[in-house]
Amino acid sequence: MNYSCLRFIQCVKSSFAHISSKFLILCLLGLFGSKVSAQQVSDTLYYQTFPDKVTSRIYVSRKFTDFKINDRVSNESFLIKPNSSLNLGMGATYNGLTFNLAYGFGFLNPERDRGETNYIDLQAHAYPKNLIIDVFLQFYRGYYLEKVYKTEDYEQPIFLLPDVRVKKIGLNVQYLFNGEKLSLRAAFLQSEWQKKSAGSFLAGVEIYGGGAENDSPIVPTLLLQDPERNFSQFRYFDFGPNLGYVYTLVIKKHYFITAAATSNLGVGWTSMETIYGKESRWGLNPNVFLRGFAGYNSERWSINGNYIWNNVRLTRVNGFSNTVMTGNYRVNFVYRFSVGPKIKRYLDFTDLRRYL
Protein backbone atom coordinates (compact mmCIF):
# COMPACT_ATOMS: atom_id res chain seq x y z
CA MET A 1 0.00 0.00 0.00
CA ASN A 2 1.49 3.38 -1.02
CA TYR A 3 1.81 6.52 1.08
CA SER A 4 -1.23 8.23 -0.51
CA CYS A 5 -3.55 5.36 0.40
CA LEU A 6 -2.26 5.27 3.96
CA ARG A 7 -2.71 8.99 4.26
CA PHE A 8 -6.28 8.73 2.97
CA ILE A 9 -7.18 5.98 5.48
CA GLN A 10 -5.72 8.02 8.35
CA CYS A 11 -7.77 11.04 7.32
CA VAL A 12 -10.96 8.95 7.17
CA LYS A 13 -10.26 7.46 10.63
CA SER A 14 -9.53 10.90 12.06
CA SER A 15 -12.74 12.35 10.60
CA PHE A 16 -14.80 9.40 11.83
CA ALA A 17 -13.39 9.75 15.36
CA HIS A 18 -14.10 13.48 15.32
CA ILE A 19 -17.69 12.93 14.15
CA SER A 20 -18.22 10.15 16.71
CA SER A 21 -16.98 12.33 19.57
CA LYS A 22 -19.28 15.14 18.46
CA PHE A 23 -22.20 12.73 18.27
CA LEU A 24 -21.51 11.45 21.79
CA ILE A 25 -21.26 14.97 23.18
CA LEU A 26 -24.49 15.96 21.45
CA CYS A 27 -26.24 12.99 23.05
CA LEU A 28 -24.96 14.05 26.46
CA LEU A 29 -26.07 17.59 25.80
CA GLY A 30 -29.53 16.32 25.00
CA LEU A 31 -29.70 14.33 28.22
CA PHE A 32 -28.60 17.13 30.51
CA GLY A 33 -30.46 19.88 28.71
CA SER A 34 -27.49 21.92 27.45
CA LYS A 35 -28.03 24.36 24.63
CA VAL A 36 -26.00 23.96 21.47
CA SER A 37 -27.16 26.68 19.10
CA ALA A 38 -27.19 30.48 19.07
CA GLN A 39 -30.98 30.47 18.84
CA GLN A 40 -31.28 28.34 21.98
CA VAL A 41 -29.02 30.50 24.16
CA SER A 42 -30.70 33.75 23.21
CA ASP A 43 -33.88 35.15 24.76
CA THR A 44 -37.23 34.41 23.14
CA LEU A 45 -40.66 35.97 23.44
CA TYR A 46 -41.83 32.95 25.45
CA TYR A 47 -38.94 32.05 27.73
CA GLN A 48 -35.53 33.38 28.68
CA THR A 49 -32.38 31.34 29.21
CA PHE A 50 -29.49 32.25 31.49
CA PRO A 51 -26.25 31.19 29.82
CA ASP A 52 -23.13 31.38 32.00
CA LYS A 53 -25.17 32.05 35.16
CA VAL A 54 -25.30 29.72 38.15
CA THR A 55 -28.81 28.76 39.27
CA SER A 56 -28.37 27.88 42.95
CA ARG A 57 -31.09 26.31 45.08
CA ILE A 58 -31.96 25.27 48.61
CA TYR A 59 -34.84 22.81 48.80
CA VAL A 60 -36.82 20.36 50.89
CA SER A 61 -38.08 17.19 49.25
CA ARG A 62 -39.50 13.74 49.81
CA LYS A 63 -39.43 10.70 47.52
CA PHE A 64 -41.55 7.59 47.91
CA THR A 65 -42.63 4.35 46.28
CA ASP A 66 -45.96 3.04 47.59
CA PHE A 67 -47.94 0.09 46.40
CA LYS A 68 -51.66 -0.54 46.70
CA ILE A 69 -53.20 -4.00 46.93
CA ASN A 70 -56.76 -4.18 45.64
CA ASP A 71 -58.60 -7.38 46.59
CA ARG A 72 -61.39 -7.66 44.02
CA VAL A 73 -62.91 -10.69 45.76
CA SER A 74 -63.57 -9.01 49.13
CA ASN A 75 -63.64 -5.47 47.66
CA GLU A 76 -60.93 -4.26 50.06
CA SER A 77 -57.76 -2.25 49.44
CA PHE A 78 -54.50 -1.91 51.38
CA LEU A 79 -52.09 1.00 50.89
CA ILE A 80 -48.56 -0.02 51.90
CA LYS A 81 -46.12 2.87 52.37
CA PRO A 82 -42.46 3.43 53.24
CA ASN A 83 -41.35 5.72 56.05
CA SER A 84 -39.11 7.74 53.74
CA SER A 85 -37.45 10.87 55.06
CA LEU A 86 -38.06 14.55 54.44
CA ASN A 87 -34.75 15.83 53.06
CA LEU A 88 -33.02 19.21 53.14
CA GLY A 89 -30.72 19.81 50.18
CA MET A 90 -28.82 22.26 48.09
CA GLY A 91 -27.71 22.27 44.48
CA ALA A 92 -26.89 24.24 41.37
CA THR A 93 -27.39 24.27 37.61
CA TYR A 94 -24.83 25.69 35.19
CA ASN A 95 -25.29 25.60 31.42
CA GLY A 96 -27.60 22.61 31.62
CA LEU A 97 -25.63 20.46 34.07
CA THR A 98 -27.36 20.03 37.46
CA PHE A 99 -25.99 18.76 40.77
CA ASN A 100 -28.10 18.29 43.93
CA LEU A 101 -27.22 16.88 47.34
CA ALA A 102 -29.75 16.27 50.14
CA TYR A 103 -29.94 14.57 53.53
CA GLY A 104 -32.78 13.61 55.90
CA PHE A 105 -31.81 15.43 59.06
CA GLY A 106 -33.29 14.25 62.35
CA PHE A 107 -35.05 17.52 63.20
CA LEU A 108 -37.08 17.18 59.99
CA ASN A 109 -38.07 13.59 60.74
CA PRO A 110 -39.34 13.13 64.30
CA GLU A 111 -40.33 9.62 65.33
CA ARG A 112 -43.77 8.86 63.96
CA ASP A 113 -44.12 5.18 64.89
CA ARG A 114 -44.00 4.13 61.27
CA GLY A 115 -40.97 1.87 61.51
CA GLU A 116 -37.66 2.29 59.71
CA THR A 117 -37.18 2.34 55.95
CA ASN A 118 -33.84 1.84 54.23
CA TYR A 119 -33.85 2.88 50.63
CA ILE A 120 -31.96 4.03 47.57
CA ASP A 121 -34.20 6.19 45.39
CA LEU A 122 -32.53 7.52 42.26
CA GLN A 123 -34.94 9.56 40.16
CA ALA A 124 -33.65 11.54 37.20
CA HIS A 125 -36.00 13.95 35.42
CA ALA A 126 -34.26 15.62 32.48
CA TYR A 127 -35.84 18.22 30.20
CA PRO A 128 -33.87 18.81 27.00
CA LYS A 129 -35.44 21.30 24.61
CA ASN A 130 -37.80 18.87 22.84
CA LEU A 131 -37.66 15.86 25.16
CA ILE A 132 -38.76 14.64 28.58
CA ILE A 133 -36.63 11.85 30.05
CA ASP A 134 -37.46 10.12 33.35
CA VAL A 135 -35.32 7.39 34.91
CA PHE A 136 -36.33 5.39 38.01
CA LEU A 137 -33.95 3.22 40.05
CA GLN A 138 -35.61 2.46 43.38
CA PHE A 139 -34.85 -0.08 46.08
CA TYR A 140 -36.78 0.00 49.38
CA ARG A 141 -36.88 -2.17 52.50
CA GLY A 142 -39.26 -1.54 55.42
CA TYR A 143 -42.93 -0.57 55.00
CA TYR A 144 -46.03 -0.03 57.08
CA LEU A 145 -49.77 -0.41 56.59
CA GLU A 146 -52.33 1.94 58.13
CA LYS A 147 -55.39 -0.18 58.68
CA VAL A 148 -57.48 -0.20 61.83
CA TYR A 149 -58.13 -3.69 63.16
CA LYS A 150 -60.57 -3.95 66.09
CA THR A 151 -61.88 -6.65 68.37
CA GLU A 152 -63.80 -6.33 71.63
CA ASP A 153 -60.62 -5.83 73.67
CA TYR A 154 -57.95 -5.01 71.07
CA GLU A 155 -57.23 -2.30 68.50
CA GLN A 156 -54.26 -1.93 66.15
CA PRO A 157 -54.15 1.04 63.76
CA ILE A 158 -50.73 0.42 62.16
CA PHE A 159 -49.01 -2.76 61.02
CA LEU A 160 -45.23 -2.61 60.61
CA LEU A 161 -43.79 -4.61 57.71
CA PRO A 162 -40.01 -4.30 58.25
CA ASP A 163 -39.03 -7.10 55.84
CA VAL A 164 -41.08 -6.01 52.82
CA ARG A 165 -38.72 -5.27 49.91
CA VAL A 166 -39.72 -3.29 46.84
CA LYS A 167 -37.79 -2.47 43.69
CA LYS A 168 -38.70 -0.55 40.58
CA ILE A 169 -36.68 0.18 37.44
CA GLY A 170 -38.21 2.34 34.75
CA LEU A 171 -37.65 4.65 31.80
CA ASN A 172 -39.98 7.19 30.20
CA VAL A 173 -39.02 9.14 27.06
CA GLN A 174 -41.39 11.67 25.47
CA TYR A 175 -41.21 14.17 22.64
CA LEU A 176 -42.27 17.75 23.42
CA PHE A 177 -43.83 19.06 20.20
CA ASN A 178 -43.67 22.76 21.12
CA GLY A 179 -40.26 23.05 22.75
CA GLU A 180 -39.65 26.33 20.92
CA LYS A 181 -42.23 28.08 23.13
CA LEU A 182 -42.54 25.92 26.24
CA SER A 183 -39.71 25.31 28.72
CA LEU A 184 -40.04 22.59 31.35
CA ARG A 185 -36.58 23.53 32.60
CA ALA A 186 -38.17 26.78 33.80
CA ALA A 187 -40.72 24.82 35.83
CA PHE A 188 -38.57 21.99 37.19
CA LEU A 189 -34.95 23.23 37.24
CA GLN A 190 -35.66 26.99 37.34
CA SER A 191 -32.67 27.47 35.04
CA GLU A 192 -34.94 29.36 32.60
CA TRP A 193 -37.81 31.82 32.91
CA GLN A 194 -41.15 31.24 31.17
CA LYS A 195 -42.59 34.69 30.37
CA LYS A 196 -45.68 33.82 28.28
CA SER A 197 -48.24 31.04 28.50
CA ALA A 198 -47.73 28.07 26.20
CA GLY A 199 -48.73 24.42 25.82
CA SER A 200 -47.65 21.32 23.96
CA PHE A 201 -48.71 17.78 23.13
CA LEU A 202 -46.50 14.91 24.31
CA ALA A 203 -45.90 11.46 22.82
CA GLY A 204 -43.47 8.75 23.74
CA VAL A 205 -42.90 5.34 25.26
CA GLU A 206 -42.34 4.01 28.78
CA ILE A 207 -41.16 0.75 30.31
CA TYR A 208 -41.17 -0.49 33.93
CA GLY A 209 -40.20 -3.58 35.84
CA GLY A 210 -39.83 -4.67 39.44
CA GLY A 211 -41.78 -6.24 42.26
CA ALA A 212 -42.29 -6.72 46.00
CA GLU A 213 -41.59 -9.59 48.37
CA ASN A 214 -41.71 -10.52 52.04
CA ASP A 215 -40.53 -13.44 54.14
CA SER A 216 -44.16 -14.02 55.11
CA PRO A 217 -47.48 -12.99 53.46
CA ILE A 218 -47.35 -9.28 52.56
CA VAL A 219 -50.81 -8.41 53.89
CA PRO A 220 -51.25 -9.26 57.60
CA THR A 221 -53.31 -12.46 57.55
CA LEU A 222 -55.91 -11.29 60.06
CA LEU A 223 -56.94 -8.47 57.70
CA LEU A 224 -57.99 -10.78 54.86
CA GLN A 225 -61.35 -12.52 54.73
CA ASP A 226 -59.72 -15.46 52.93
CA PRO A 227 -56.14 -15.82 54.29
CA GLU A 228 -55.36 -18.72 51.94
CA ARG A 229 -55.42 -16.29 49.02
CA ASN A 230 -52.61 -14.20 50.52
CA PHE A 231 -49.29 -13.88 48.71
CA SER A 232 -45.68 -13.21 49.65
CA GLN A 233 -44.30 -11.97 46.34
CA PHE A 234 -45.25 -10.34 43.06
CA ARG A 235 -43.24 -9.44 39.96
CA TYR A 236 -44.22 -7.23 37.05
CA PHE A 237 -43.14 -5.92 33.66
CA ASP A 238 -44.99 -3.24 31.70
CA PHE A 239 -44.29 -1.30 28.49
CA GLY A 240 -46.19 0.71 25.89
CA PRO A 241 -46.76 4.06 24.14
CA ASN A 242 -48.11 7.18 25.82
CA LEU A 243 -49.81 10.44 24.90
CA GLY A 244 -50.27 13.60 26.92
CA TYR A 245 -50.43 17.35 27.15
CA VAL A 246 -48.59 19.99 29.17
CA TYR A 247 -49.50 23.66 29.67
CA THR A 248 -47.89 26.56 31.51
CA LEU A 249 -50.11 29.45 32.57
CA VAL A 250 -48.11 32.63 33.19
CA ILE A 251 -49.71 35.45 35.20
CA LYS A 252 -48.21 38.94 35.09
CA LYS A 253 -45.00 37.54 33.58
CA HIS A 254 -43.67 36.18 36.91
CA TYR A 255 -46.24 33.79 38.42
CA PHE A 256 -46.69 30.42 36.76
CA ILE A 257 -48.67 27.18 37.01
CA THR A 258 -47.55 24.18 34.95
CA ALA A 259 -49.57 20.97 34.68
CA ALA A 260 -48.75 17.86 32.63
CA ALA A 261 -50.76 14.65 32.26
CA THR A 262 -49.80 11.55 30.30
CA SER A 263 -51.80 8.37 29.76
CA ASN A 264 -50.22 5.07 28.79
CA LEU A 265 -51.82 1.82 27.60
CA GLY A 266 -49.21 -0.72 28.58
CA VAL A 267 -48.79 -4.39 27.79
CA GLY A 268 -48.15 -5.91 31.21
CA TRP A 269 -47.10 -9.20 32.77
CA THR A 270 -47.55 -9.99 36.46
CA SER A 271 -46.68 -13.09 38.50
CA MET A 272 -47.71 -13.82 42.07
CA GLU A 273 -46.55 -16.42 44.56
CA THR A 274 -49.09 -17.92 46.98
CA ILE A 275 -49.17 -21.05 49.15
CA TYR A 276 -50.38 -22.93 46.07
CA GLY A 277 -47.45 -21.86 43.88
CA LYS A 278 -46.87 -19.20 41.22
CA GLU A 279 -49.50 -17.80 38.90
CA SER A 280 -48.88 -15.28 36.11
CA ARG A 281 -50.89 -13.43 33.46
CA TRP A 282 -50.53 -10.94 30.60
CA GLY A 283 -52.91 -8.03 30.11
CA LEU A 284 -53.47 -4.41 29.03
CA ASN A 285 -53.11 -1.81 31.79
CA PRO A 286 -53.83 1.95 31.61
CA ASN A 287 -51.22 4.01 33.48
CA VAL A 288 -50.98 7.70 34.43
CA PHE A 289 -48.04 10.09 34.81
CA LEU A 290 -48.83 13.49 36.39
CA ARG A 291 -46.66 16.56 37.01
CA GLY A 292 -47.50 19.85 38.67
CA PHE A 293 -45.37 22.98 39.17
CA ALA A 294 -46.26 26.42 40.56
CA GLY A 295 -44.43 29.47 41.85
CA TYR A 296 -42.75 32.78 41.17
CA ASN A 297 -39.86 33.30 38.72
CA SER A 298 -37.80 36.34 37.78
CA GLU A 299 -34.39 37.45 36.52
CA ARG A 300 -32.63 36.83 39.84
CA TRP A 301 -34.67 34.53 42.05
CA SER A 302 -37.52 32.05 42.20
CA ILE A 303 -39.61 30.22 44.76
CA ASN A 304 -41.72 27.28 43.67
CA GLY A 305 -43.05 23.83 44.43
CA ASN A 306 -43.33 20.77 42.22
CA TYR A 307 -44.90 17.34 42.40
CA ILE A 308 -44.32 14.27 40.21
CA TRP A 309 -46.55 11.19 40.47
CA ASN A 310 -46.18 8.01 38.41
CA ASN A 311 -48.83 5.26 38.56
CA VAL A 312 -48.20 1.74 37.17
CA ARG A 313 -51.16 -0.64 37.27
CA LEU A 314 -50.45 -4.36 37.25
CA THR A 315 -52.33 -7.17 35.56
CA ARG A 316 -54.89 -8.82 37.83
CA VAL A 317 -53.76 -12.18 39.26
CA ASN A 318 -55.65 -14.40 41.72
CA GLY A 319 -58.25 -11.69 42.27
CA PHE A 320 -55.66 -9.03 43.19
CA SER A 321 -55.04 -5.97 40.98
CA ASN A 322 -52.08 -4.11 42.43
CA THR A 323 -50.68 -0.66 41.70
CA VAL A 324 -47.16 0.73 42.17
CA MET A 325 -47.05 4.48 42.79
CA THR A 326 -43.88 6.59 42.72
CA GLY A 327 -43.75 10.23 43.76
CA ASN A 328 -41.43 13.13 44.43
CA TYR A 329 -42.43 16.50 45.81
CA ARG A 330 -40.13 19.46 46.41
CA VAL A 331 -40.12 23.13 47.45
CA ASN A 332 -37.26 25.22 45.98
CA PHE A 333 -35.71 28.55 46.93
CA VAL A 334 -33.61 29.68 43.96
CA TYR A 335 -31.11 32.46 43.35
CA ARG A 336 -29.18 33.10 40.11
CA PHE A 337 -25.85 34.86 39.97
CA SER A 338 -22.90 35.48 37.71
CA VAL A 339 -19.38 34.36 38.62
CA GLY A 340 -16.02 35.99 38.12
CA PRO A 341 -13.63 34.99 35.34
CA LYS A 342 -11.48 32.82 37.64
CA ILE A 343 -14.38 30.68 38.85
CA LYS A 344 -16.00 30.68 35.40
CA ARG A 345 -12.85 29.15 33.95
CA TYR A 346 -13.33 26.09 36.16
CA LEU A 347 -17.10 25.93 35.67
CA ASP A 348 -16.66 25.95 31.91
CA PHE A 349 -15.19 22.47 32.15
CA THR A 350 -18.78 21.32 32.91
CA ASP A 351 -20.07 22.91 29.70
CA LEU A 352 -19.93 20.22 27.02
CA ARG A 353 -20.44 22.81 24.24
CA ARG A 354 -16.79 23.86 24.51
CA TYR A 355 -15.64 20.43 23.29
CA LEU A 356 -17.56 20.59 19.99
C-alpha positions in Angstrom: 0.0 0.0 0.0 1.5 3.4 -1.0 1.8 6.5 1.1 -1.2 8.2 -0.5 -3.5 5.4 0.4 -2.3 5.3 4.0 -2.7 9.0 4.3 -6.3 8.7 3.0 -7.2 6.0 5.5 -5.7 8.0 8.3 -7.8 11.0 7.3 -11.0 8.9 7.2 -10.3 7.5 10.6 -9.5 10.9 12.1 -12.7 12.3 10.6 -14.8 9.4 11.8 -13.4 9.7 15.4 -14.1 13.5 15.3 -17.7 12.9 14.2 -18.2 10.1 16.7 -17.0 12.3 19.6 -19.3 15.1 18.5 -22.2 12.7 18.3 -21.5 11.5 21.8 -21.3 15.0 23.2 -24.5 16.0 21.4 -26.2 13.0 23.0 -25.0 14.0 26.5 -26.1 17.6 25.8 -29.5 16.3 25.0 -29.7 14.3 28.2 -28.6 17.1 30.5 -30.5 19.9 28.7 -27.5 21.9 27.5 -28.0 24.4 24.6 -26.0 24.0 21.5 -27.2 26.7 19.1 -27.2 30.5 19.1 -31.0 30.5 18.8 -31.3 28.3 22.0 -29.0 30.5 24.2 -30.7 33.7 23.2 -33.9 35.1 24.8 -37.2 34.4 23.1 -40.7 36.0 23.4 -41.8 32.9 25.4 -38.9 32.1 27.7 -35.5 33.4 28.7 -32.4 31.3 29.2 -29.5 32.3 31.5 -26.2 31.2 29.8 -23.1 31.4 32.0 -25.2 32.0 35.2 -25.3 29.7 38.1 -28.8 28.8 39.3 -28.4 27.9 42.9 -31.1 26.3 45.1 -32.0 25.3 48.6 -34.8 22.8 48.8 -36.8 20.4 50.9 -38.1 17.2 49.2 -39.5 13.7 49.8 -39.4 10.7 47.5 -41.6 7.6 47.9 -42.6 4.4 46.3 -46.0 3.0 47.6 -47.9 0.1 46.4 -51.7 -0.5 46.7 -53.2 -4.0 46.9 -56.8 -4.2 45.6 -58.6 -7.4 46.6 -61.4 -7.7 44.0 -62.9 -10.7 45.8 -63.6 -9.0 49.1 -63.6 -5.5 47.7 -60.9 -4.3 50.1 -57.8 -2.2 49.4 -54.5 -1.9 51.4 -52.1 1.0 50.9 -48.6 0.0 51.9 -46.1 2.9 52.4 -42.5 3.4 53.2 -41.4 5.7 56.1 -39.1 7.7 53.7 -37.4 10.9 55.1 -38.1 14.5 54.4 -34.7 15.8 53.1 -33.0 19.2 53.1 -30.7 19.8 50.2 -28.8 22.3 48.1 -27.7 22.3 44.5 -26.9 24.2 41.4 -27.4 24.3 37.6 -24.8 25.7 35.2 -25.3 25.6 31.4 -27.6 22.6 31.6 -25.6 20.5 34.1 -27.4 20.0 37.5 -26.0 18.8 40.8 -28.1 18.3 43.9 -27.2 16.9 47.3 -29.8 16.3 50.1 -29.9 14.6 53.5 -32.8 13.6 55.9 -31.8 15.4 59.1 -33.3 14.2 62.4 -35.0 17.5 63.2 -37.1 17.2 60.0 -38.1 13.6 60.7 -39.3 13.1 64.3 -40.3 9.6 65.3 -43.8 8.9 64.0 -44.1 5.2 64.9 -44.0 4.1 61.3 -41.0 1.9 61.5 -37.7 2.3 59.7 -37.2 2.3 55.9 -33.8 1.8 54.2 -33.8 2.9 50.6 -32.0 4.0 47.6 -34.2 6.2 45.4 -32.5 7.5 42.3 -34.9 9.6 40.2 -33.6 11.5 37.2 -36.0 14.0 35.4 -34.3 15.6 32.5 -35.8 18.2 30.2 -33.9 18.8 27.0 -35.4 21.3 24.6 -37.8 18.9 22.8 -37.7 15.9 25.2 -38.8 14.6 28.6 -36.6 11.9 30.1 -37.5 10.1 33.3 -35.3 7.4 34.9 -36.3 5.4 38.0 -34.0 3.2 40.0 -35.6 2.5 43.4 -34.8 -0.1 46.1 -36.8 0.0 49.4 -36.9 -2.2 52.5 -39.3 -1.5 55.4 -42.9 -0.6 55.0 -46.0 0.0 57.1 -49.8 -0.4 56.6 -52.3 1.9 58.1 -55.4 -0.2 58.7 -57.5 -0.2 61.8 -58.1 -3.7 63.2 -60.6 -3.9 66.1 -61.9 -6.7 68.4 -63.8 -6.3 71.6 -60.6 -5.8 73.7 -57.9 -5.0 71.1 -57.2 -2.3 68.5 -54.3 -1.9 66.2 -54.2 1.0 63.8 -50.7 0.4 62.2 -49.0 -2.8 61.0 -45.2 -2.6 60.6 -43.8 -4.6 57.7 -40.0 -4.3 58.3 -39.0 -7.1 55.8 -41.1 -6.0 52.8 -38.7 -5.3 49.9 -39.7 -3.3 46.8 -37.8 -2.5 43.7 -38.7 -0.5 40.6 -36.7 0.2 37.4 -38.2 2.3 34.7 -37.6 4.7 31.8 -40.0 7.2 30.2 -39.0 9.1 27.1 -41.4 11.7 25.5 -41.2 14.2 22.6 -42.3 17.7 23.4 -43.8 19.1 20.2 -43.7 22.8 21.1 -40.3 23.0 22.8 -39.7 26.3 20.9 -42.2 28.1 23.1 -42.5 25.9 26.2 -39.7 25.3 28.7 -40.0 22.6 31.4 -36.6 23.5 32.6 -38.2 26.8 33.8 -40.7 24.8 35.8 -38.6 22.0 37.2 -34.9 23.2 37.2 -35.7 27.0 37.3 -32.7 27.5 35.0 -34.9 29.4 32.6 -37.8 31.8 32.9 -41.2 31.2 31.2 -42.6 34.7 30.4 -45.7 33.8 28.3 -48.2 31.0 28.5 -47.7 28.1 26.2 -48.7 24.4 25.8 -47.6 21.3 24.0 -48.7 17.8 23.1 -46.5 14.9 24.3 -45.9 11.5 22.8 -43.5 8.7 23.7 -42.9 5.3 25.3 -42.3 4.0 28.8 -41.2 0.7 30.3 -41.2 -0.5 33.9 -40.2 -3.6 35.8 -39.8 -4.7 39.4 -41.8 -6.2 42.3 -42.3 -6.7 46.0 -41.6 -9.6 48.4 -41.7 -10.5 52.0 -40.5 -13.4 54.1 -44.2 -14.0 55.1 -47.5 -13.0 53.5 -47.4 -9.3 52.6 -50.8 -8.4 53.9 -51.2 -9.3 57.6 -53.3 -12.5 57.5 -55.9 -11.3 60.1 -56.9 -8.5 57.7 -58.0 -10.8 54.9 -61.3 -12.5 54.7 -59.7 -15.5 52.9 -56.1 -15.8 54.3 -55.4 -18.7 51.9 -55.4 -16.3 49.0 -52.6 -14.2 50.5 -49.3 -13.9 48.7 -45.7 -13.2 49.7 -44.3 -12.0 46.3 -45.3 -10.3 43.1 -43.2 -9.4 40.0 -44.2 -7.2 37.0 -43.1 -5.9 33.7 -45.0 -3.2 31.7 -44.3 -1.3 28.5 -46.2 0.7 25.9 -46.8 4.1 24.1 -48.1 7.2 25.8 -49.8 10.4 24.9 -50.3 13.6 26.9 -50.4 17.4 27.1 -48.6 20.0 29.2 -49.5 23.7 29.7 -47.9 26.6 31.5 -50.1 29.5 32.6 -48.1 32.6 33.2 -49.7 35.5 35.2 -48.2 38.9 35.1 -45.0 37.5 33.6 -43.7 36.2 36.9 -46.2 33.8 38.4 -46.7 30.4 36.8 -48.7 27.2 37.0 -47.6 24.2 35.0 -49.6 21.0 34.7 -48.8 17.9 32.6 -50.8 14.7 32.3 -49.8 11.6 30.3 -51.8 8.4 29.8 -50.2 5.1 28.8 -51.8 1.8 27.6 -49.2 -0.7 28.6 -48.8 -4.4 27.8 -48.2 -5.9 31.2 -47.1 -9.2 32.8 -47.6 -10.0 36.5 -46.7 -13.1 38.5 -47.7 -13.8 42.1 -46.5 -16.4 44.6 -49.1 -17.9 47.0 -49.2 -21.0 49.2 -50.4 -22.9 46.1 -47.5 -21.9 43.9 -46.9 -19.2 41.2 -49.5 -17.8 38.9 -48.9 -15.3 36.1 -50.9 -13.4 33.5 -50.5 -10.9 30.6 -52.9 -8.0 30.1 -53.5 -4.4 29.0 -53.1 -1.8 31.8 -53.8 1.9 31.6 -51.2 4.0 33.5 -51.0 7.7 34.4 -48.0 10.1 34.8 -48.8 13.5 36.4 -46.7 16.6 37.0 -47.5 19.8 38.7 -45.4 23.0 39.2 -46.3 26.4 40.6 -44.4 29.5 41.9 -42.7 32.8 41.2 -39.9 33.3 38.7 -37.8 36.3 37.8 -34.4 37.4 36.5 -32.6 36.8 39.8 -34.7 34.5 42.1 -37.5 32.0 42.2 -39.6 30.2 44.8 -41.7 27.3 43.7 -43.0 23.8 44.4 -43.3 20.8 42.2 -44.9 17.3 42.4 -44.3 14.3 40.2 -46.5 11.2 40.5 -46.2 8.0 38.4 -48.8 5.3 38.6 -48.2 1.7 37.2 -51.2 -0.6 37.3 -50.5 -4.4 37.2 -52.3 -7.2 35.6 -54.9 -8.8 37.8 -53.8 -12.2 39.3 -55.6 -14.4 41.7 -58.2 -11.7 42.3 -55.7 -9.0 43.2 -55.0 -6.0 41.0 -52.1 -4.1 42.4 -50.7 -0.7 41.7 -47.2 0.7 42.2 -47.0 4.5 42.8 -43.9 6.6 42.7 -43.7 10.2 43.8 -41.4 13.1 44.4 -42.4 16.5 45.8 -40.1 19.5 46.4 -40.1 23.1 47.4 -37.3 25.2 46.0 -35.7 28.6 46.9 -33.6 29.7 44.0 -31.1 32.5 43.4 -29.2 33.1 40.1 -25.8 34.9 40.0 -22.9 35.5 37.7 -19.4 34.4 38.6 -16.0 36.0 38.1 -13.6 35.0 35.3 -11.5 32.8 37.6 -14.4 30.7 38.8 -16.0 30.7 35.4 -12.8 29.2 33.9 -13.3 26.1 36.2 -17.1 25.9 35.7 -16.7 26.0 31.9 -15.2 22.5 32.1 -18.8 21.3 32.9 -20.1 22.9 29.7 -19.9 20.2 27.0 -20.4 22.8 24.2 -16.8 23.9 24.5 -15.6 20.4 23.3 -17.6 20.6 20.0 
